[in-house]
Amino acid sequence: MGSTAEEEYKSFMKKCTKGDDPKVVITVRSIRKKLLDMKLKEEKAGNIAIRVHTDDEKAPTWYIHAFVIPFTNLNIDRIKNKQEIADMLNFQTGIVNSETKAFMKKIVKDFGEITTDGRKKNMFRTENFKKQKDYFKVKMKAF
């Protein structure tokens, strides 16, 4: 039996955040309901856009969930202060790779400023990121 899309997503995110070659993950929108399918779109210079398909009626059928950028494209050897990395991503200072610099300008223009996410050292999110509450679950807890 094949693995589900949720298992593939979890293993991919674990590979991105841990291991020998960690990457910067910028989350654009949360996944609220069941994940049906996931596509990885390879951009220039090894940058990846994660597109997901969920069964949420309020969300579009396919939408961009996150972006993954290798530390080598950002000219960073090790993980340092998260705020310094967020400033580098917002203002593109110190990014030597021209394709990654243009990619980051496009992300900041389309989705807003990049802020730190309190969970892991290499996880960030955009200013427009809003975690949506599922009001049905809140009502179920009230009963």
C-alpha positions in Angstrom: 0.0 0.0 0.0 1.4 3.4 -1.0 2.0 6.2 1.4 -0.5 9.0 1.7 0.1 12.6 0.9 0.2 13.6 4.6 3.0 11.1 5.2 4.9 12.4 2.2 4.5 15.9 3.4 5.7 15.1 7.0 8.7 13.2 5.7 9.6 16.0 3.3 9.3 18.7 6.0 11.4 16.6 8.4 14.1 16.3 5.7 14.0 20.0 5.2 14.3 21.1 8.8 16.6 18.4 10.1 19.6 16.4 8.9 22.8 17.3 7.2 21.5 19.9 4.7 18.8 22.0 6.5 16.8 24.5 4.5 14.9 27.7 5.2 11.1 27.0 5.2 8.8 30.0 4.6 5.2 29.2 5.3 2.5 31.2 3.4 -0.7 29.5 4.4 -1.6 26.8 6.9 -3.2 23.5 6.0 -6.5 23.3 7.8 -8.2 20.1 6.6 -7.1 16.8 5.2 -4.2 17.0 2.8 -5.2 15.2 -0.5 -2.1 15.8 -2.7 1.2 17.7 -2.7 3.3 19.0 -5.6 6.8 20.3 -5.4 7.7 22.9 -8.0 11.4 23.3 -8.6 12.2 27.0 -9.2 15.6 28.3 -10.3 18.7 27.7 -8.2 17.2 24.8 -6.2 14.4 26.8 -4.6 11.2 24.8 -4.1 7.5 25.9 -4.0 5.2 23.5 -2.2 1.7 23.4 -3.6 -1.0 21.5 -1.7 -4.5 20.3 -2.4 -6.9 20.0 0.5 -10.6 19.3 1.1 -11.3 22.7 2.6 -14.2 24.5 1.0 -13.0 28.0 1.9 -9.6 27.5 0.3 -8.8 27.3 -3.4 -8.4 23.7 -4.7 -4.6 24.1 -5.2 -2.6 26.8 -3.3 1.0 27.6 -2.4 1.6 26.4 1.2 5.4 27.1 1.6 8.7 27.9 0.0 11.9 26.0 0.7 15.3 27.7 0.1 18.7 26.0 0.7 21.1 27.8 3.1 23.8 27.7 0.4 21.7 30.0 -1.8 21.6 32.5 1.1 25.3 32.3 1.6 24.9 31.0 5.2 27.0 28.1 6.5 25.2 27.5 9.8 22.0 28.6 11.4 22.5 31.8 13.3 20.1 34.3 14.9 16.6 34.0 13.4 16.0 37.7 13.3 19.2 38.2 11.2 18.1 35.6 8.8 14.6 37.2 8.6 16.2 40.6 7.9 18.3 39.1 5.2 15.3 37.5 3.6 13.3 40.7 3.7 15.9 43.1 2.4 18.0 40.6 0.3 21.2 41.8 1.9 24.1 39.3 1.6 22.3 37.0 -0.9 24.9 36.4 -3.6 22.8 34.1 -5.8 20.9 36.5 -8.2 18.1 34.0 -8.9 17.4 33.5 -5.2 17.5 37.3 -4.7 14.9 37.8 -7.4 12.8 34.9 -6.0 12.9 36.5 -2.5 11.9 39.9 -3.9 8.9 38.3 -5.6 7.9 36.4 -2.3 8.1 39.6 -0.2 6.2 41.6 -2.8 3.4 39.0 -3.2 3.0 37.7 0.4 4.3 40.5 2.6 7.2 40.7 5.0 8.8 37.6 6.4 8.7 37.1 10.2 10.1 34.5 12.5 8.1 31.5 13.5 8.5 30.5 17.1 8.8 26.8 16.6 12.1 25.8 14.9 15.3 27.6 14.0 14.8 27.5 10.3 11.0 28.0 10.1 9.6 31.4 9.0 6.3 32.7 7.8 5.0 35.6 5.8 3.1 38.7 7.2 -0.1 37.6 5.4 0.0 34.1 7.1 -3.0 33.6 9.2 -3.8 30.4 11.0 -7.5 29.9 10.5 -9.6 28.5 13.3 -12.0 25.7 12.5 -15.2 27.0 14.1 -16.9 23.7 13.8 -14.4 22.1 16.2 -14.7 25.0 18.6 -18.5 24.5 18.6 -18.0 20.7 19.2 -15.9 21.4 22.3 -18.6 23.7 23.7 -21.1 20.8 23.7 
